[in-house]
């Protein structure tokens, strides 16, 4: 009885809705017309369908697809074959270009069929109604939803032209297996754009949306093929297809060529997502609020940033990056082969220091996407790798010292702080060149003291180390004794200043473009001078000496330029090597997530050998 009353209610409400629309047109003299109310309640001037966004490598190849569960690539109606449009008109809504959003005869026919079956078997929905359902409503089979669908359809017809509605419809409908819209379906099932599909393939895809589960080609291929043939037969009946062509099309072999979602280089892609948020925050003026000491201000800014990033990624953008896929592969191979199967981890950063592009980043031996990324999230004490930045370069910059100048390598004590040289030996007067190459500790501390602690740290502050604070302003920092330390990305970034004396943060993202190629976001970084040319020349000699006679002789290979600095923390809990070649600055860190002694592998110098493997590949 309730079902019967429901049918009667719908049947009566349809003419009432029609009358409401008619009367609404007569009420223009009212202060607030029904149209105004509808526009306020159902604002659909702009319909933005979520689209798949892409991350590309430097060579232009897609390395990652980003979607919220709906794979969709929007395509203009002019790029969709007319044959496909006609297929949907014949099968779904033959009066599409005549009605105002709903077809009363179609609704009446559906009511009759549903009343006979005592259930909702047929909806009688027009293409406009189906669009309303897909974009604004649910797919629940209820009469309340059906009435809402009618109102939304009416609004769509008021606000959009028929071609606009058809374009939206063909981009909105579901083609099963996560593919939304005809272009995504074409790429998923046949690995080619819609414009290259045959008529038989177009008809095959057109068979799916009527019931995406039942006509899922991967599960029910034969059922999909049968419906394809029925659609083509309908085209013949309506005079849109010749019988001869129909017979040819139904005999055409449908061979699926499935494409798979692209999600490569997880270490790098994970970092790109983080940098994306930083880029949007910087461009949209949210950075200061995100760093506010006020929690409410910070949370509000975070929510706003998440909203803007989500909107951006749902708009079908392309994030162009500097990733060198060859280097990334070599970096991963090097860290896996040199460390082996154990709980020891590694992180690698490679920067093209002429362009300040982050071309490779490894977050772990067997890194999984969105997990802890050691390249930029792990902050470790740098050991002697800090000496070029905090001790030697500031001293040379301030005094214009020659690298053959003598400095004491004897034992050192200050207020019960008595650090030793790594060998435990005490040296006499040694040259800066020798002290640097052999990584003696006491000469570095003496240079740090001569420059002055605050003045030395002023140079270090220019590199924006995130976790270096006033608490680190003590003597032990001169040889790497920081409270938290720095990430491999930060330290490698800082070393790029030994290329030409200038510092500019390396970026993975080159720019972000929309579907028309318009640049939406790009970094506006400015380079700042840290070291004079004289200091750079001397530092490059010192770094080079390390690879000739010092602690990183195994890193050497014949090339235009090579230089770097090793770093080892107390009890060999961290092993670093950061160095430069003609075009690249590369940093390697090795250690355990829970710091512990690495003495068992120290003699094999895996950090240095990893660096050499990568740098040789980079400079080939």
C-alpha positions as CSV (number, residue, x, y, z in Angstrom):
1,X,0.0,0.0,0.0
2,X,2.9,2.4,0.9
3,X,4.6,1.7,-2.4
4,X,1.3,2.4,-4.2
5,X,0.9,5.7,-2.4
6,X,4.5,6.6,-3.2
7,X,3.7,6.2,-7.0
8,X,0.6,8.3,-6.6
9,X,2.6,11.0,-4.8
10,X,5.2,11.2,-7.5
11,X,2.6,11.2,-10.2
12,X,0.8,14.1,-8.6
13,X,4.0,16.0,-7.7
14,X,5.3,16.1,-11.2
15,X,2.5,18.3,-12.6
16,X,2.7,20.4,-9.4
17,X,6.4,20.9,-9.9
18,X,5.7,21.9,-13.5
19,X,3.0,24.4,-12.3
20,X,5.5,25.8,-9.8
21,X,8.0,26.5,-12.4
22,X,5.4,28.1,-14.7
23,X,4.1,30.3,-11.9
24,X,7.6,31.2,-10.9
25,X,8.1,32.8,-14.3
26,X,5.2,35.1,-13.6
27,X,6.5,36.4,-10.3
28,X,9.2,38.7,-11.5
29,X,7.7,41.7,-9.6
30,X,8.2,40.1,-6.2
31,X,11.1,41.3,-4.1
32,X,12.6,37.9,-4.0
33,X,11.6,35.7,-6.9
34,X,11.5,31.9,-6.8
35,X,14.5,31.9,-9.1
36,X,16.5,33.9,-6.5
37,X,15.5,31.4,-3.8
38,X,16.6,28.5,-6.1
39,X,19.9,30.2,-6.9
40,X,20.6,30.7,-3.2
41,X,19.7,27.2,-2.2
42,X,21.2,25.5,-5.3
43,X,24.1,27.6,-6.6
44,X,25.4,25.7,-9.6
45,X,26.9,28.5,-11.7
46,X,30.3,26.7,-11.6
47,X,30.6,23.0,-11.6
48,X,34.1,21.7,-11.0
49,X,34.5,18.0,-11.4
50,X,37.5,16.5,-9.6
51,X,40.2,15.6,-12.0
52,X,43.4,13.6,-11.8
53,X,46.6,15.6,-11.4
54,X,50.1,14.5,-12.4
55,X,53.7,14.7,-11.2
56,X,56.3,14.6,-14.0
57,X,60.0,14.1,-14.0
58,X,62.5,16.4,-15.7
59,X,62.1,14.4,-18.9
60,X,58.4,15.0,-19.0
61,X,57.3,11.5,-18.1
62,X,54.5,11.0,-15.5
63,X,55.9,9.5,-12.3
64,X,52.7,9.8,-10.2
65,X,49.0,10.2,-10.6
66,X,47.0,12.0,-7.9
67,X,43.3,11.5,-7.4
68,X,40.8,11.4,-4.6
69,X,39.5,8.0,-5.8
70,X,38.0,9.3,-9.0
71,X,40.3,9.0,-12.0
72,X,39.1,11.7,-14.4
73,X,40.6,13.8,-17.2
74,X,38.2,16.5,-18.4
75,X,37.7,16.7,-22.1
76,X,35.9,19.3,-24.1
77,X,32.8,18.3,-26.1
78,X,34.4,19.3,-29.3
79,X,37.1,16.7,-28.7
80,X,34.5,13.9,-28.1
81,X,33.3,12.1,-31.2
82,X,29.7,12.9,-32.2
83,X,29.1,9.2,-32.5
84,X,29.5,8.8,-28.8
85,X,27.1,11.6,-28.0
86,X,24.5,10.1,-30.3
87,X,24.9,6.7,-28.6
88,X,23.9,8.3,-25.2
89,X,21.1,10.3,-26.8
90,X,19.6,7.2,-28.3
91,X,20.0,5.0,-25.3
92,X,19.4,7.5,-22.4
93,X,17.5,10.6,-23.5
94,X,16.1,10.9,-27.0
95,X,14.3,14.2,-26.1
96,X,17.4,15.8,-24.5
97,X,17.4,18.8,-26.8
98,X,13.7,19.4,-26.4
99,X,12.9,19.1,-22.6
100,X,13.6,21.5,-19.7
101,X,15.5,19.0,-17.6
102,X,12.9,16.2,-17.2
103,X,10.7,14.3,-19.5
104,X,7.1,13.8,-18.2
105,X,6.4,11.0,-20.6
106,X,9.5,9.2,-19.5
107,X,8.6,9.7,-15.9
108,X,5.1,8.4,-16.5
109,X,6.5,5.3,-18.3
110,X,8.8,4.6,-15.4
111,X,6.0,5.0,-12.9
112,X,3.9,2.5,-14.8
113,X,6.7,-0.1,-14.9
114,X,7.7,0.4,-11.3
115,X,4.1,0.1,-10.1
116,X,3.8,-3.2,-12.0
117,X,6.9,-4.6,-10.4
118,X,6.2,-3.0,-7.0
119,X,9.7,-1.7,-6.8
120,X,11.9,1.0,-8.5
121,X,13.1,-0.7,-11.6
122,X,13.3,2.2,-14.0
123,X,14.1,5.8,-13.2
124,X,13.0,7.6,-16.3
125,X,15.9,10.0,-15.7
126,X,17.0,12.4,-18.4
127,X,20.7,13.1,-19.1
128,X,20.3,16.3,-17.1
129,X,18.8,14.4,-14.2
130,X,21.6,11.8,-14.3
131,X,24.2,14.7,-14.3
132,X,22.4,16.2,-11.2
133,X,22.5,12.8,-9.5
134,X,26.2,12.2,-10.3
135,X,27.4,15.7,-9.3
136,X,25.1,16.8,-6.4
137,X,23.1,13.8,-5.1
138,X,23.4,10.1,-4.3
139,X,22.3,7.0,-6.2
140,X,19.8,6.0,-3.6
141,X,16.6,4.6,-5.1
142,X,14.2,6.7,-3.1
143,X,11.4,9.1,-4.0
144,X,12.9,12.0,-2.0
145,X,16.1,11.7,-4.0
146,X,14.0,11.6,-7.2
147,X,12.2,14.8,-6.4
148,X,15.6,16.5,-5.5
149,X,16.9,15.3,-8.8
150,X,14.1,17.0,-10.7
151,X,14.8,20.4,-9.0
152,X,18.5,20.1,-9.6
153,X,17.9,19.2,-13.2
154,X,15.7,22.2,-13.6
155,X,18.4,24.5,-12.2
156,X,21.0,22.9,-14.5
157,X,18.8,23.7,-17.5
158,X,18.4,27.3,-16.3
159,X,22.2,27.8,-15.8
160,X,23.8,25.7,-18.5
161,X,23.3,25.3,-22.2
162,X,22.6,21.9,-23.7
163,X,26.1,21.4,-25.0
164,X,27.5,22.4,-21.6
165,X,25.3,19.8,-19.9
166,X,26.3,17.1,-22.4
167,X,30.0,17.9,-21.9
168,X,29.6,17.7,-18.1
169,X,27.6,14.5,-18.4
170,X,30.2,12.7,-20.5
171,X,32.9,13.8,-18.1
172,X,31.0,12.9,-14.9
173,X,29.5,9.5,-15.5
174,X,31.1,6.4,-14.0
175,X,32.6,3.7,-16.2
176,X,33.5,1.2,-13.5
177,X,37.0,0.4,-12.1
178,X,37.5,3.9,-10.7
179,X,37.3,5.6,-14.2
180,X,35.0,8.7,-14.3
181,X,34.3,10.4,-17.6
182,X,34.9,9.1,-21.1
183,X,38.6,10.2,-21.3
184,X,39.6,8.3,-18.2
185,X,37.6,5.3,-19.4
186,X,39.3,5.4,-22.8
187,X,42.8,5.6,-21.2
188,X,42.0,2.9,-18.7
189,X,40.4,0.3,-20.9
190,X,42.2,1.0,-24.2
191,X,45.3,3.1,-23.2
192,X,44.6,5.8,-25.8
193,X,42.6,9.1,-25.9
194,X,38.9,9.2,-26.7
195,X,39.6,10.7,-30.1
196,X,41.5,7.6,-31.3
197,X,38.8,5.1,-30.3
198,X,37.0,3.2,-33.0
199,X,33.2,3.3,-33.2
200,X,33.0,-0.2,-31.9
201,X,35.2,0.8,-28.9
202,X,33.1,3.9,-28.2
203,X,29.9,1.8,-28.2
204,X,31.6,-0.7,-25.9
205,X,32.4,2.0,-23.4
206,X,28.9,3.6,-23.8
207,X,27.5,0.3,-22.6
208,X,29.1,0.6,-19.1
209,X,27.5,3.6,-17.3
210,X,23.9,2.2,-17.4
211,X,25.0,-0.3,-14.7
212,X,28.7,0.0,-14.0
213,X,28.8,-3.2,-11.8
214,X,26.8,-5.4,-14.1
215,X,28.6,-4.1,-17.2
216,X,32.1,-4.1,-15.7
217,X,34.2,-5.4,-18.6
218,X,36.8,-6.9,-16.3
219,X,34.2,-9.1,-14.7
220,X,31.4,-9.4,-17.2
221,X,32.9,-8.8,-20.6
222,X,30.3,-10.8,-22.5
223,X,27.4,-8.8,-20.9
224,X,29.1,-5.5,-21.8
225,X,29.5,-6.8,-25.4
226,X,25.8,-7.7,-25.6
227,X,24.8,-4.3,-24.4
228,X,27.2,-2.7,-26.9
229,X,25.4,-4.6,-29.7
230,X,22.0,-3.5,-28.4
231,X,23.0,0.1,-28.4
232,X,24.3,-0.1,-31.9
233,X,21.0,-1.8,-32.9
234,X,19.1,1.1,-31.4
235,X,21.2,3.5,-33.5
236,X,20.1,1.6,-36.6
237,X,16.4,1.8,-35.5
238,X,16.7,5.6,-35.0
239,X,18.4,6.0,-38.4
240,X,21.7,7.1,-36.9
241,X,23.6,4.0,-38.2
242,X,23.4,2.0,-41.5
243,X,22.7,-1.7,-41.2
244,X,25.8,-2.5,-43.1
245,X,28.0,-0.5,-40.7
246,X,26.1,-2.0,-37.7
247,X,27.0,-5.6,-38.9
248,X,30.6,-4.6,-39.4
249,X,30.8,-2.9,-35.9
250,X,29.3,-5.8,-33.9
251,X,31.9,-8.2,-35.6
252,X,34.8,-5.9,-34.6
253,X,37.0,-7.5,-32.0
254,X,37.1,-5.6,-28.7
255,X,40.6,-6.1,-27.2
256,X,41.2,-4.4,-23.9
257,X,44.6,-2.8,-23.4
258,X,44.4,-1.9,-19.7
259,X,46.6,0.9,-18.3
260,X,47.8,0.9,-14.7
261,X,48.1,3.9,-12.4
262,X,51.5,5.4,-12.3
263,X,53.2,5.8,-8.9
264,X,56.9,5.6,-9.2
265,X,59.9,6.9,-7.1
266,X,58.1,7.1,-3.8
267,X,61.0,8.8,-1.9
268,X,61.0,11.7,-4.3
269,X,57.2,11.9,-4.8
270,X,56.6,12.0,-1.1
271,X,58.9,15.0,-0.8
272,X,57.2,16.7,-3.7
273,X,53.9,16.6,-1.8
274,X,55.6,18.3,1.1
275,X,57.2,20.9,-1.0
276,X,53.9,21.5,-2.8
277,X,52.3,22.5,0.5
278,X,55.3,24.8,1.2
279,X,55.0,26.4,-2.3
280,X,51.2,27.0,-1.9
281,X,51.7,28.4,1.6
282,X,54.5,30.7,0.4
283,X,52.5,31.9,-2.7
284,X,49.2,32.4,-0.8
285,X,50.8,34.3,2.1
286,X,50.2,31.6,4.7
287,X,53.7,30.9,5.8
288,X,53.8,33.4,8.7
289,X,50.5,32.2,10.1
290,X,51.7,28.6,9.9
291,X,54.7,29.5,12.0
292,X,52.7,31.5,14.5
293,X,53.2,30.7,18.2
294,X,49.5,31.0,18.6
295,X,48.0,27.5,18.2
296,X,44.6,28.8,17.0
297,X,46.2,30.9,14.3
298,X,48.4,28.0,13.3
299,X,45.5,25.5,13.1
300,X,43.3,27.9,11.1
301,X,46.2,28.4,8.6
302,X,46.8,24.7,8.4
303,X,43.1,24.1,7.6
304,X,43.1,26.8,5.0
305,X,46.3,25.4,3.4
306,X,44.9,21.8,3.3
307,X,41.7,23.2,1.6
308,X,43.7,25.1,-1.1
309,X,46.0,22.2,-1.8
310,X,43.1,19.8,-2.1
311,X,41.3,22.1,-4.5
312,X,44.5,22.5,-6.6
313,X,45.1,18.7,-6.8
314,X,41.4,18.1,-7.8
315,X,41.7,20.6,-10.7
316,X,43.9,18.4,-13.0
317,X,47.2,20.2,-12.7
318,X,50.6,19.0,-13.6
319,X,53.5,19.3,-11.1
320,X,56.7,19.6,-13.1
321,X,59.7,18.5,-11.2
322,X,63.5,18.3,-11.6
323,X,63.7,14.6,-11.0
324,X,66.5,12.9,-12.9
325,X,65.1,9.3,-13.1
326,X,68.4,7.8,-14.1
327,X,70.1,9.4,-11.0
328,X,67.2,8.4,-8.8
329,X,67.5,4.7,-9.9
330,X,71.3,4.8,-9.5
331,X,71.0,6.3,-6.0
332,X,68.6,3.7,-4.9
333,X,70.8,0.9,-6.3
334,X,73.9,2.3,-4.6
335,X,72.4,2.6,-1.1
336,X,70.8,-0.9,-1.3
337,X,74.0,-2.6,-2.6
338,X,76.4,-0.8,-0.3
339,X,74.5,-1.2,3.0
340,X,73.0,-4.7,2.5
341,X,70.1,-6.4,4.3
342,X,70.2,-5.2,7.9
343,X,68.7,-2.5,10.0
344,X,71.1,0.1,8.8
345,X,69.5,2.9,6.8
346,X,70.6,5.5,4.4
347,X,69.5,8.8,2.9
348,X,70.8,10.6,-0.2
349,X,70.3,14.1,-1.7
350,X,71.5,15.2,-5.1
351,X,71.3,18.9,-6.1
352,X,72.2,20.4,-9.5
353,X,73.9,23.4,-7.9
354,X,73.9,25.6,-11.0
355,X,70.1,25.6,-11.3
356,X,69.4,24.8,-7.6
357,X,67.2,21.8,-8.6
358,X,66.7,18.8,-6.4
359,X,67.3,16.1,-8.9
360,X,67.3,13.0,-6.7
361,X,66.3,12.2,-3.1
362,X,66.3,8.8,-1.3
363,X,64.5,8.5,2.0
364,X,65.5,5.0,2.9
365,X,66.8,1.7,1.6
366,X,63.4,0.2,0.8
367,X,61.3,3.4,1.2
368,X,57.5,3.1,1.1
369,X,55.5,6.1,0.0
370,X,54.4,8.5,2.7
371,X,56.5,6.8,5.4
372,X,59.3,8.5,7.4
373,X,61.6,10.1,4.9
374,X,65.1,10.3,6.3
375,X,66.3,12.7,3.6
376,X,64.3,15.6,5.0
377,X,62.5,14.4,8.2
378,X,65.5,12.9,10.0
379,X,67.6,15.4,12.0
380,X,71.0,14.0,13.0
381,X,74.3,15.4,14.4
382,X,76.6,16.2,11.5
383,X,79.9,15.3,13.1
384,X,82.9,16.8,11.2
385,X,80.7,17.5,8.1
386,X,79.8,20.8,9.9
387,X,83.4,22.0,9.9
388,X,83.5,23.6,6.5
389,X,80.3,25.6,7.3
390,X,80.9,26.6,10.9
391,X,84.7,26.6,11.3
392,X,86.8,26.9,8.2
393,X,84.8,29.0,5.8
394,X,83.9,31.7,8.5
395,X,87.5,31.8,9.6
396,X,88.8,32.2,6.1
397,X,86.1,34.7,5.2
398,X,86.9,36.9,8.3
399,X,90.7,36.6,8.2
400,X,91.5,35.9,4.5
401,X,93.8,33.1,5.8
402,X,95.9,31.1,3.5
403,X,95.1,27.3,3.5
404,X,98.8,26.7,4.3
405,X,98.6,28.8,7.4
406,X,99.5,26.9,10.6
407,X,97.1,26.0,13.4
408,X,97.7,24.0,16.6
409,X,96.5,20.4,16.5
410,X,97.6,19.8,20.1
411,X,95.3,18.7,22.9
412,X,92.5,21.1,23.9
413,X,90.5,21.7,27.1
414,X,88.1,24.4,28.1
415,X,86.1,24.3,31.3
416,X,86.4,20.5,31.6
417,X,85.4,20.1,27.9
418,X,88.4,18.2,26.4
419,X,87.6,16.8,22.9
420,X,90.1,14.4,21.3
421,X,91.2,14.0,17.7
422,X,89.6,10.9,16.2
423,X,93.0,9.0,16.4
424,X,93.4,10.1,20.0
425,X,96.7,11.6,19.1
426,X,97.9,15.2,19.8
427,X,99.5,17.0,16.9
428,X,101.7,20.0,16.8
429,X,101.3,22.9,14.3
430,X,99.6,21.7,11.2
431,X,98.4,23.5,8.1
432,X,94.7,24.3,7.6
433,X,95.0,22.0,4.5
434,X,96.2,19.1,6.5
435,X,93.9,19.6,9.5
436,X,90.9,19.8,7.2
437,X,91.9,16.8,5.0
438,X,92.6,14.6,8.1
439,X,89.5,16.0,10.0
440,X,91.4,16.9,13.1
441,X,89.1,18.2,15.8
442,X,91.2,20.5,17.9
443,X,92.4,22.7,15.1
444,X,88.7,23.2,14.0
445,X,87.7,24.2,17.5
446,X,90.6,26.7,17.7
447,X,89.5,28.3,14.4
448,X,86.0,28.5,15.7
449,X,87.1,30.3,18.8
450,X,89.3,32.7,16.8
451,X,86.4,33.7,14.6
452,X,84.0,34.0,17.6
453,X,81.1,31.8,18.4
454,X,78.3,34.3,17.5
455,X,80.0,35.4,14.3
456,X,80.5,31.8,13.2
457,X,76.8,31.0,13.9
458,X,75.8,34.1,12.0
459,X,77.2,32.5,8.9
460,X,75.4,29.2,9.7
461,X,72.1,31.0,10.3
462,X,72.0,32.0,6.6
463,X,71.2,28.4,5.7
464,X,68.0,28.3,7.7
465,X,68.6,25.0,9.5
466,X,65.3,24.2,11.0
467,X,66.4,22.8,14.4
468,X,69.6,24.7,15.0
469,X,68.8,27.1,18.0
470,X,70.6,29.2,20.5
471,X,71.0,26.1,22.6
472,X,73.6,25.0,20.1
473,X,75.8,28.0,20.6
474,X,78.6,26.2,22.4
475,X,82.1,24.9,21.6
476,X,81.1,21.3,21.0
477,X,79.0,22.4,18.0
478,X,82.3,23.2,16.2
479,X,82.8,19.5,15.7
480,X,79.2,18.5,15.2
481,X,77.8,18.3,18.8
482,X,74.3,19.8,18.1
483,X,71.2,19.2,20.2
484,X,69.2,17.9,17.2
485,X,71.3,18.5,14.1
486,X,70.2,18.8,10.6
487,X,68.6,16.8,7.8
488,X,70.6,15.4,4.8
489,X,68.6,17.8,2.6
490,X,69.5,20.8,4.7
491,X,73.2,19.9,5.0
492,X,73.6,19.2,1.3
493,X,71.7,22.4,0.5
494,X,74.3,24.4,2.5
495,X,77.2,22.8,0.8
496,X,76.0,24.1,-2.6
497,X,77.3,27.5,-1.4
498,X,80.8,26.2,-2.1
499,X,80.0,26.2,-5.8
500,X,80.0,30.0,-6.2
501,X,79.6,31.5,-2.7
502,X,75.8,31.9,-3.0
503,X,73.0,30.1,-1.3
504,X,69.5,29.4,-2.6
505,X,67.4,26.4,-1.4
506,X,67.1,23.6,-3.9
507,X,63.6,22.8,-5.1
508,X,62.1,19.7,-6.5
509,X,59.2,21.6,-8.1
510,X,59.9,23.7,-11.2
511,X,56.4,24.9,-11.6
512,X,52.7,23.8,-11.6
513,X,50.6,24.3,-14.6
514,X,46.9,23.9,-15.4
515,X,45.5,21.9,-18.4
516,X,46.1,24.8,-20.8
517,X,49.8,25.0,-19.7
518,X,49.4,28.2,-17.7
519,X,51.8,28.4,-14.8
520,X,49.9,28.6,-11.6
521,X,52.7,28.3,-9.1
522,X,56.5,28.5,-9.2
523,X,59.2,29.4,-6.6
524,X,60.4,33.0,-6.4
525,X,63.6,32.3,-4.5
526,X,66.4,34.8,-4.6
527,X,70.1,33.8,-4.2
528,X,72.0,35.3,-1.3
529,X,75.8,35.7,-1.1
530,X,77.4,33.9,1.8
531,X,81.1,33.5,0.9
532,X,83.4,35.7,-1.2
533,X,85.1,34.3,-4.3
534,X,88.4,34.1,-2.5
535,X,86.9,32.0,0.3
536,X,85.1,29.7,-2.2
537,X,88.4,29.1,-4.1
538,X,90.2,28.2,-0.9
539,X,87.4,26.0,0.4
540,X,87.2,24.1,-2.8
541,X,90.9,23.4,-2.5
542,X,90.4,22.1,1.0
543,X,87.4,20.0,0.0
544,X,89.4,18.6,-3.0
545,X,92.3,17.7,-0.7
546,X,90.0,15.4,1.4
547,X,89.5,13.2,-1.7
548,X,93.2,13.2,-2.6
549,X,95.0,12.7,0.7
550,X,92.3,12.8,3.4
551,X,89.4,10.8,4.9
552,X,87.6,10.4,1.6
553,X,90.3,9.1,-0.8
554,X,87.9,6.3,-1.9
555,X,85.6,9.0,-3.3
556,X,88.1,10.2,-5.9
557,X,87.6,9.7,-9.6
558,X,89.1,11.7,-12.5
559,X,86.7,14.6,-13.3
560,X,86.8,18.4,-13.7
561,X,86.3,18.9,-10.0
562,X,85.8,16.8,-7.0
563,X,85.7,17.6,-3.3
564,X,83.9,16.9,-0.1
565,X,83.9,16.3,3.6
566,X,83.3,13.3,5.8
567,X,81.5,13.4,9.1
568,X,81.3,10.8,11.9
569,X,79.5,11.3,15.2
570,X,80.5,9.9,18.6
571,X,80.6,6.1,18.8
572,X,80.2,6.1,15.0
573,X,76.4,6.4,15.2
574,X,76.2,8.5,12.0
575,X,78.3,8.5,8.9
576,X,78.2,11.4,6.4
577,X,79.8,12.4,3.2
578,X,78.8,15.6,1.4
579,X,80.7,16.7,-1.7
580,X,80.7,18.5,-4.9
581,X,81.6,17.8,-8.5
582,X,81.4,20.1,-11.5
583,X,77.6,20.2,-11.6
584,X,76.2,18.4,-8.6
585,X,76.3,18.6,-4.8
586,X,75.5,15.2,-3.2
587,X,75.0,14.3,0.4
588,X,75.0,10.8,1.9
589,X,74.0,9.8,5.4
590,X,74.1,6.3,6.9
591,X,72.9,5.3,10.3
592,X,70.2,3.4,12.3
593,X,66.8,5.0,13.1
594,X,67.6,4.3,16.7
595,X,71.2,5.5,16.9
596,X,73.8,2.9,17.7
597,X,77.4,2.0,16.8
598,X,78.3,1.4,13.1
599,X,81.9,0.3,13.7
600,X,81.3,-3.0,12.0
601,X,80.9,-1.2,8.6
602,X,83.0,1.9,9.2
603,X,86.2,0.5,7.6
604,X,84.3,-0.3,4.4
605,X,83.3,3.4,4.1
606,X,79.9,2.7,2.4
607,X,78.9,6.4,2.6
608,X,81.9,7.4,0.5
609,X,81.4,4.6,-2.0
610,X,77.7,5.4,-2.4
611,X,78.6,9.0,-3.1
612,X,81.2,7.9,-5.7
613,X,78.7,5.7,-7.5
614,X,76.1,8.4,-7.7
615,X,78.6,11.2,-8.6
616,X,80.2,9.2,-11.4
617,X,76.8,8.6,-12.9
618,X,75.8,12.2,-12.6
619,X,78.9,13.5,-14.4
620,X,78.8,11.0,-17.2
